[in-house]
Amino acid sequence: MKIAILGGTGEQGPGLALRWARAGEEVIIGSRQREKGERVATELNQELGKALLRGTDNASAAAAAEVVVLTVPYSAHVSTLATVQEQLKGKIFVDVSVPLDPENPRRVIMPPAGSAAEEAQQILGAEVKVVGALQNVSAHLLRDVNATIDCDVLVCGADKDARLTVMQLIERLGIHALDAGPLEAARLIEPITALLIRLNIRHKVHSAGIRITGLPT
Ligand SMILES: NC(=O)c1ccc[n+]([C@@H]2O[C@H](COP(=O)([O-])OP(=O)(O)OC[C@H]3O[C@@H](n4cnc5c(N)ncnc54)[C@H](OP(=O)(O)O)[C@@H]3O)[C@@H](O)[C@H]2O)c1
């Protein structure tokens, strides 16, 4: 699977990139600046000991991939989507965004669409299979590629096949994925991150996550 990670140069992107590359997926790091994408890919390849990743600008990364993951701050959500709208047509788009309150990351300010993922679907239109996922996973744990990630990732989206594809990709990261149904579930999933940030601060860790119990395996 060819996976582009837009804004893959920050906190959340590199851990995803390293874990997917190690699992044999083809990963392209996207950035606003091609040179920065290339530089971060080179640094991550050095860490892997193999040239498994490549970097470029966001639009070229989105054009080359089958699955496109967005990991930019929520403040850049709408503006970044506008730069890749054409390249996303017919593809699976995974929105990791959480609309945290810029004044207080222990809170969210949900957009009028209901959630960041639903906002993306409104902007991108029905031709793009928007899936919400990975919003509740700690960047710190992802980046420690040998760490076991003891949590569930809730996956939602209108297209069942797209949800299943993304769930399989999440399992390739070494994380348990759960089908949370339609995209509307994102308005419940995204705020959990603010709760996890609250718990991280209170307990002085970077690793809080969620585990759902009581479901059939
Ligand atoms: N960090 C976490 O633990 C975590 C956990 C769960 C979910 N999330 C969510 O994942 C998303 C990314 O979080 P992050 O911590 O990885 O963010 P980040 O490190 O602050 O930024 C990621 C990348 O976004 C690009 N970017 C920054 N400002 C931008 C702007 N104004 N316009 C366009 N691109 C911009 C930058 O890439 P270039 O300069 O290369 O373009 C940057 O390297 C957020 O929505 C966050 O809520 C984060």
The ligand as a MOL file (V3000), in Angstrom:
LIG
                    3D

  0  0  0     0  0            999 V3000
M  V30 BEGIN CTAB
M  V30 COUNTS 48 52 0 0 0
M  V30 BEGIN ATOM
M  V30 1 N 1.0300 14.9310 18.7930 0
M  V30 2 C 0.2090 14.0130 19.2780 0
M  V30 3 O 0.5030 13.3090 20.2820 0
M  V30 4 C -1.1110 13.7470 18.6090 0
M  V30 5 C -1.8730 12.6600 19.0290 0
M  V30 6 C -3.0880 12.4070 18.3950 0
M  V30 7 C -3.5450 13.2490 17.3990 0
M  V30 8 N -2.7900 14.3270 17.0290 0 CHG=1
M  V30 9 C -3.3070 15.1980 15.9860 0
M  V30 10 O -2.4830 15.0370 14.8480 0
M  V30 11 C -2.3570 16.2750 14.1660 0
M  V30 12 C -0.8870 16.5990 14.0120 0
M  V30 13 O -0.3190 16.7650 15.2910 0
M  V30 14 P 1.2570 16.9960 15.4590 0
M  V30 15 O 1.4990 17.0670 16.9250 0
M  V30 16 O 1.9910 16.0060 14.6260 0 CHG=-1
M  V30 17 O 1.4040 18.4610 14.8130 0
M  V30 18 P 2.7340 19.3100 14.6080 0
M  V30 19 O 3.9250 18.5020 14.9630 0
M  V30 20 O 2.5430 20.6180 15.3110 0
M  V30 21 O 2.6930 19.6410 13.0520 0
M  V30 22 C 2.8160 18.6090 12.0770 0
M  V30 23 C 3.2340 19.2250 10.7580 0
M  V30 24 O 2.2010 20.0580 10.2690 0
M  V30 25 C 2.7580 21.0360 9.4060 0
M  V30 26 N 2.2370 22.3530 9.7690 0
M  V30 27 C 2.4540 23.0470 10.8980 0
M  V30 28 N 1.8130 24.2390 10.8620 0
M  V30 29 C 1.2130 24.2980 9.6570 0
M  V30 30 C 0.4120 25.2840 9.0010 0
M  V30 31 N 0.1000 26.4360 9.5960 0
M  V30 32 N -0.0460 24.9980 7.7490 0
M  V30 33 C 0.2470 23.8280 7.1440 0
M  V30 34 N 1.0160 22.8590 7.7210 0
M  V30 35 C 1.4730 23.0910 8.9570 0
M  V30 36 C 4.2650 21.0130 9.6120 0
M  V30 37 O 4.8290 20.3470 8.4940 0
M  V30 38 P 5.6560 21.1160 7.3410 0
M  V30 39 O 6.3040 22.3200 7.9880 0
M  V30 40 O 6.6480 20.0820 6.9420 0
M  V30 41 O 4.6610 21.4480 6.3000 0
M  V30 42 C 4.4350 20.1650 10.8570 0
M  V30 43 O 5.6400 19.4510 10.8840 0
M  V30 44 C -3.1230 17.3090 14.9870 0
M  V30 45 O -4.3930 17.5230 14.4470 0
M  V30 46 C -3.2340 16.6830 16.3470 0
M  V30 47 O -4.3750 17.1050 17.0590 0
M  V30 48 C -1.5750 14.5780 17.5940 0
M  V30 END ATOM
M  V30 BEGIN BOND
M  V30 1 1 1 2
M  V30 2 2 2 3
M  V30 3 1 2 4
M  V30 4 1 4 5
M  V30 5 2 4 48
M  V30 6 2 5 6
M  V30 7 1 6 7
M  V30 8 2 7 8
M  V30 9 1 8 9
M  V30 10 1 8 48
M  V30 11 1 9 10
M  V30 12 1 9 46
M  V30 13 1 10 11
M  V30 14 1 11 12
M  V30 15 1 11 44
M  V30 16 1 12 13
M  V30 17 1 13 14
M  V30 18 2 14 15
M  V30 19 1 14 16
M  V30 20 1 14 17
M  V30 21 1 17 18
M  V30 22 2 18 19
M  V30 23 1 18 20
M  V30 24 1 18 21
M  V30 25 1 21 22
M  V30 26 1 22 23
M  V30 27 1 23 24
M  V30 28 1 23 42
M  V30 29 1 24 25
M  V30 30 1 25 26
M  V30 31 1 25 36
M  V30 32 1 26 27
M  V30 33 1 26 35
M  V30 34 2 27 28
M  V30 35 1 28 29
M  V30 36 1 29 30
M  V30 37 2 29 35
M  V30 38 1 30 31
M  V30 39 2 30 32
M  V30 40 1 32 33
M  V30 41 2 33 34
M  V30 42 1 34 35
M  V30 43 1 36 37
M  V30 44 1 36 42
M  V30 45 1 37 38
M  V30 46 2 38 39
M  V30 47 1 38 40
M  V30 48 1 38 41
M  V30 49 1 42 43
M  V30 50 1 44 45
M  V30 51 1 44 46
M  V30 52 1 46 47
M  V30 END BOND
M  V30 END CTAB
M  END
